Amino acid sequence: MDDRETIRDLYCRYWQYMIDKEIDGLRGLMADDYVLMHMTGAKQSGETFLNGLRDGTFNY
């Protein structure tokens, strides 16, 4: 698998995990120091992001 295929695979897995709210799958793709930066400039830790996805307080 070349770099393009690897990136495509990760991108597809990421969005399928988001759609399915597959927290463990998403966590497996994240670095330990993952920080989500919203387009508003607000930052969230990986766990805050995942908790919001899990409990429905994060809208995507």
Secondary structure, 3 states (H helix, E strand, C coil): CCHHHHHHHHHHHHHHHHHHCCHHHHHHHCCCCCEEECCCCCEEEHHHHHHHHHHCCCCC
